[in-house]
Amino acid sequence: MTDRRSIVVRHVSKTFTLRYHRTLKQMSVAMLRQQDLSDSFLAVDDVSFTVKQGESIGLMGLNGSGKSTLLKMINGIMRPDSGVVKTRGRIAGLIATGAGFHPQLTGRENVYLNAAILGMSEAETRRKFDAIVEFADLGRFLDSPVGHYSSGMFARLGFAVAIHVDADIFLADEVLAVGDRPFKRKCLAKMEEVRDSGTTLFYVSHSAGSVRSMCERVLVLEKGRLAFDGPVDEGIRFLHYDDDGDKPLDEEQEMDEAMGADI
């Protein structure tokens, strides 16, 4: 029997340390006063789940619930303190706006740099370059240093590169939260294409509308623990995200609900 598991997370935990005092003087005063110098907390606490190849998963939870930390461990840029994270195939996606960009290089140069970081060869990047540039739609700013870009321009370029990687797993952390409405529409449509092609989609979002549109299953984190794993509508009800959703929305409001509000 063929193993179709795309992501396996087994009893994964990650602890961070909060340091209350930075300078030697502050630490000395705190010690004299018998105050705590630091504290630790479990950002992700004994989380286990399995994702099959081709599944579209929404990861939801309140701020500070551990969503981004879990996503970074799946992506491999952060190691768990205990437990195991296994993934199958090439991973692509947009975890942080502007991640992997060099501020002094132009957008054009950063396309090649970011593509290489995501595992694309130079030949593959050249072949897809025009499509990436067309998707990002930066116009004359393509040849400007990305250090001068706005957060929206960072998102456009970063998403444009990531979405053109031939990946087995696509990770997205609130990727639709930055940008104007036409760009959000284009992102959503492209992500639907990727999902429908059989790529595993792992999507972190606060937006019930976009999760309903993109995902077939929801994981909900509460204070680092997996509190729910099941159908999308049940997961959204579990979070009480629809408590204020009884009033009818006009088309503009529905679009913002489905894609996240403009920043």
N, C-alpha and C positions, 0 to 999 in steps of 0.2 A: 504493500500500500504506500503511495506517494505521500511524503510529509509536506503538507501545504501550509505549515505554520510560517508566518512572516515575522512576527514579533512574539517573543516569549519573555515574560517578566516574572521572576520567582522570588518571593520573599525579599523584595528590594527595600532597603532603607538608606537614607542619607541624612547625616547630621551636620548642622552648621554651628559655628561658635560666634556669639555676639560679644564683642569687646566694648566695655563701657568707658574705658579710659585709654587714651592714645599715648600721651607723653609720659616720660619717666616721673615727672613731678606729680601729674594727676594720679598715677599708679601708687606713688609713695603716700600721698595724702589719703587715698582710698584704703590702703593697707592699714594706716594708722587709725583710721576711723572704722576698721573692720568691715568695710564695704566689699561687695563682690566685684572682682575685676572683670569677670566674664560670665557668660551663661551659654548653654547649648540648647538647641531645640531640634526636634526631628522634623525636617522639611518633608520627607517621604518616609512613611512608617509601615514596613512589612506589606508592601503592595505586590499582588500577584494577579496576572491575567495573561491570556493568549489571544493573539490576533491572527486570523487566517489570511493567506494571500488573497488580495482583492477586496478585503473588507474595508469599509469606510467608517472610521471610529471618531466620535466627538469626545473630547476630554473637557469636562466642565467643572466648575467649582468657584467659590468665592476667592477674592484676592488673598494670597498667602496660603492657599490650600495645598500648594506643591506642584501645580500643573507644569510650570516652566522647568522646574528642577527635574521632574520625571521625563519631560520631553528631551532635555539635554542629555540625560543618561541613555535614553533610547538612541539618540543621535551619536553617542559615543564621545562627546566632548566633556563629559563629566562621568566619573566612576562612582558606582554605589559603594557605600561603606560595608554593606553586607548584602547577600543575595546575588542573583544572576540576571543579566539582561542579554538576550540573544536576538540577533536580527539576521535575516536572510536577504542577500542581494545588495545592490547599490542604494544608498539613502541620499535623498536630496530634499530641499525645502528651504524655508525662510524662518529662522528661529528668532533672530534679532535684526531690526532694521539697520542696514549698513554693515552687518557683520562680514568680515573678510575683505572690506574695501580699504585701500590705501588712500588717505585724504589728499596726498600731493599728486596722485596720478589722475589722469582724465577718466571720464566715464568709459570711453573706448578702451583704454588700457585696463581698467578695472573689470571689464567684461571678461577679458582673457585671464586675469588674475583670479577672479571669483570662480570662473568656470573650472580652472585648474584645481582650485581648492575642493570643488565639488566632484572632482574625478574625471572631468572631460579632457580629452586630448586636444592639442592645438588644432589638429586637422578637423576634429569634430566641432570645435568652437568656430573655426572659419566657416564651416559648412552651415552652421546655424546662426552666424553673426547677424545677417540681415533680418532674420525673423526676430531675434532678441531685441535688436535696435528698434524695429517697427513696433514691437509690443511695448517697450519702455516709453517710446514717444517723447524723448527728451529734446528733440530738435537740435538747435545750435549748442545746447548745453552738454551734448555728448562729448565734446572736445574741451570741456572745462574741468578743472580739478574737482573731484567729488567732495572735497572739504568745503566747497561753497554751496553744496546742494542743501535743499530743505529736507525735512524728514520724509515728506511725500515723494520727493525725487529719489531719495535713497531707496524707499520701498519699491518704487516703479522699476528701478534698475535691478535691485536684488531679486525681486520676484520674477522679472523677465528672464534673468539668467537661470534661476532655480527651476522654473517651470519647463524649461527646454532641455533639462537633463533627462536622459533616458533612465529613469530610476524604477526600482522595484517597490520602494517605500517613499512616500512624499509626506514630509512633516511641515505643518504650518501653525505658527503661534500668532494668533490675532492678525494675520497677514492683511485682512481686509479692513483693519481699523484705521489705516492711514491712506489718504488719497481722496480724489474727488469721485463723484458718483459714476461717471462713465468708466473710470479706471476700475472701480469696484465691480461694475457689471462685467467688464472684460476678465477680471481675475476669477470671478465666480464661474463664468462660462468655461474658462480654461481649466479650472480645477475639476469641473464636471467632466470635461474631456479626459483628463488624466484618470479620474476615478473610473469612468466607463471603459477605459482601455485595459483595466485589470490591475492597475497599480494600487497598492495598499495606501489608503489615505488616513493620516492621523492628524486630526484638526483640533487645535485648542481655541476655544472661543467662549465669550460671555453671551453671544447673541443666539437666542433660541431660534430665531428665524433662519439664520445661516446654517445652524446645526441641523435643523429639520430638512433644509434643502440639500445639504451635502452628505449627511450621515445616515447609516442604518442602525447604529448602535451607539450607546453613550456610556462613558465611564464618568463617575462623579467622585471627586476627591473632597474630603472634609478633614481639615487639620492634618493633612498628609496621609490619611488612610482612605482606602477604597471603600466608599460608602454605598455605591450603586453601580451595577453593571447589567445593562439590559436595553430594552427598546427606547427609542428617542423620546417619544411623548411621555413615557413613564419617568424617564430621567429628568425631563424638564419640570414635570409636576413635583418630583422629589425635591427639586431645588426651589420650588414656589416661584419660578420665573414668570408664570402666567397669571399671578394673583392680580396684577393691575392691567391685564390685557383684555378686559371685557368690552371696553369701548371700541367701536369700529375705527380702523385707521384709514386715512386717505392713501393714495398711491405713493406720495412722497414719504410718508411716515413708514409705510410698509417696506420701502426700499431701504431706509435707514435701519429698520429693525432687522431686515434680512442680512444686511452687510456691515452693521456697526456704524456708529455715528461718526461724522467727519471730525478730524482733529485739526 
